[in-house]
Amino acid sequence: MNLETFRRFLCDMYKMDLHHPVLKFVHRREFMEVSFQRWAIDELEQYVARHISNDSVESVGVFIDVVEDFRLKMLKFSRFNADTHLQFTMAAKVADSVLDLLNAMI
């Protein structure tokens, strides 16, 4: 797998499927979760791009290692500040979901 394939994978599986809920104050938490999921996908994509070269072809295992590292960092960051706990927890959940799919590819 190369970086472009991984980007397409994220787009097809996550970016195209996420939707914003109805904008009402009753759904504020759901709106925030979806927003943080979108943010997390972009952050994950950038994180992987910093660790894997554009022109290299790597095994799925290499991508799994990088995504797992991202997940662990997000869990660590989620403990620093109560105000950002939800944001980083959602990022860790997104990474878990991506890891499930990558592991299924092996």
C-alpha positions as a printed Julia matrix, in Angstrom:
106×3 Matrix{Float64}:
   0.0    0.0    0.0
   1.22   3.51  -0.7
   0.25   6.82   0.84
  -2.19   7.72  -1.94
  -4.02   4.41  -1.48
  -4.25   5.09   2.24
  -5.65   8.57   1.58
  -8.29   7.13  -0.75
  -9.1    4.49   1.86
  -9.71   7.2    4.47
 -11.77   9.25   2.06
 -13.93   6.33   0.94
 -14.45   4.84   4.38
 -14.67   7.93   6.56
 -14.83  11.32   4.91
 -17.6   10.48   2.47
 -19.69   8.7    5.12
 -19.54  11.28   7.9
 -22.43  13.65   8.05
 -23.26  16.59  10.24
 -26.38  16.1   12.36
 -29.21  18.58  12.46
 -27.94  21.78  14.01
 -29.99  22.03  17.17
 -28.75  22.59  20.67
 -30.31  19.25  21.65
 -27.72  17.52  19.43
 -24.71  19.6   20.47
 -22.67  16.61  21.68
 -23.41  14.62  18.52
 -22.4   17.62  16.41
 -19.15  17.95  18.36
 -18.39  14.22  18.0
 -18.86  14.3   14.23
 -16.76  17.46  13.98
 -13.99  15.87  16.02
 -14.17  12.72  13.88
 -13.63  14.81  10.76
 -10.74  16.59  12.44
  -9.26  13.26  13.55
  -9.35  11.8   10.03
  -7.46  14.82   8.7
  -4.95  14.65  11.56
  -4.44  10.92  11.04
  -3.88  11.44   7.33
  -1.26  14.13   8.04
   0.38  12.01  10.75
   0.75   9.03   8.42
   2.07  11.31   5.65
   4.81  12.54   7.99
   5.91   8.96   8.69
   5.55   7.33   5.29
   7.08   8.72   2.14
   4.83   9.58  -0.81
   6.71   7.4   -3.26
   7.23   4.34  -1.08
   5.14   1.18  -1.11
   4.82  -0.3    2.37
   3.11  -3.33   3.83
  -0.2   -2.87   5.59
   1.68  -3.71   8.8
   3.7   -0.51   8.52
   0.5    1.51   8.25
  -0.91  -0.38  11.24
   2.16   0.55  13.29
   1.87   4.23  12.41
  -1.88   4.36  13.08
  -1.37   2.56  16.4
   1.25   5.14  17.38
  -1.24   7.9   16.52
  -3.92   6.16  18.62
  -1.65   5.92  21.65
  -0.72   9.6   21.36
  -4.38  10.6   21.18
  -5.15   8.55  24.3
  -2.25  10.23  26.08
  -3.43  13.71  25.01
  -6.99  12.92  26.13
  -5.76  12.78  29.73
  -4.07  16.2   29.77
  -7.03  18.53  29.81
 -10.72  18.03  30.57
 -11.64  20.61  27.92
 -10.02  18.58  25.13
 -10.79  15.12  26.48
 -13.67  14.5   24.05
 -11.69  15.68  21.04
  -8.74  13.36  21.65
 -10.94  10.47  22.78
 -12.83  10.7   19.49
  -9.51  10.74  17.62
  -8.45   7.55  19.43
 -11.79   5.92  18.51
 -11.31   6.87  14.86
  -7.83   5.33  14.95
  -9.33   2.16  16.5
 -11.79   1.94  13.66
  -9.08   2.44  11.03
  -6.94  -0.2   12.75
  -9.83  -2.69  12.62
 -10.1   -2.25   8.88
  -6.35  -2.35   8.29
  -6.05  -5.53  10.35
  -8.81  -7.09   8.26
  -6.67  -6.45   5.17
  -3.85  -8.67   6.41
